[in-house]
């Protein structure tokens, strides 16, 4: 009977390990060859490791209402600086924050002081 823990395997990969190492470990410690469903499980898990392409710092901004958040997100040039995150929220990548602040000021709004 096989009991594989996806979370532990992903933690191994997240901290620098590889699926090649995981396969080798399982093959070395198995009484017989790995069952097909274990291969499928590992392939599925490995394919998911590349799903998130980028990790960046960002700022989540909450506006007073959804209409305002949508207005700002869809104003000219803002789609390059921010993303509507649903409801009253906008996400601004950290590298865009200064430009977003200037652009939102041109629309008549100001960001709160971050201190």
N, C-alpha and C positions, 0 to 999 in steps of 0.2 A: 504494500500500500504506500503510495506517495503522498506526502503532505508538503507542498511547496508554499512558501510565504512570499508573495509578491512584494510586500512592503520591505521585508528584509533584503531581498535581492536588489530592489531599487535603491535602498540605502547604500548597499555595497557599491553600486555603479555611481551614485551621487557623490560618494567620497573617494572616487578615483579608480574603483575596480572596473572590470570588464565582464561582458557576458561570456567571452572566451574562457576566462578564469572560472566562471560559474559552471559552464558546461564541463570543463575539465574536472572540476571538483566532483560534480555529480557522477560523471562517468567513472572516476577513480573509486568512488565510494559505493557504487551500485553493484549489487550481486550479479545482475545481468545487464544487457544493453538498455539504454534509456527507452522507455515506451514512447510510441508515437505522440501520445497526448502530452507528454512532457516536452518533447521537441516543439510541438505547436504552442504550448504555453510559453516557452522561452522565446520563440520567434515573435509571438504577439507582444510580449512584454518588451522585448528589444526594439520592436518597431515603434513603440510609444515613446521611447526615450528621446527621439528626435522631434517630437511633436511641438515642443516649446522651442522656438528658434532664438529668442533673445531675452535676456534679463537686463532690464534698465530701471533706473530710479525714476520715479514719477511722483506727481503731486495730485491728490484727489481733491477737487474743489466742489463744495456744496453750494448751490445757488438757492435763492429764495423760492423759486418755483420752476417747474419743468419747462414751461414756455420760454422763460428767460435762458435756461441752459441750452435749449434747442436753438434759440435765436443766436446766441453767441457761437455755438458750434457750427452753425451754417452760414455765418456772416462771411463776407469775402475774405479769402486767405486763411481763415481760421482752421479749415480742415487739415492744413499742414502743421498746425501748432497744437491741436487738441483733439480729443475723441469724446463723443457723447457716450457716457457710461450707463445710460438709463436714468430715468427719473430726473432728479435735480442735479445729477453729478456729471462733471467733466473731468477727464484725466489729461494732465499735461505732462509729457515727458520732461524730465529735469533739464535737459539741454535746451528745451523750448521755453522755459519758464520766463526768462527775461523778455523775449520777443512776444510771448503771449500777454504778459503784463502791459507792455506798450500798446499792443493791438487792442486789448480790452479797454484800456484807458481812452483810446480814440473812439470807442463805442460809448463812452460816458461812464464806465464802471472802473472801480479800483479794487485790487486784491487786498485782503487784510494783511497787516504787518505780521511777518513770520516769527518775530521775537517773542 
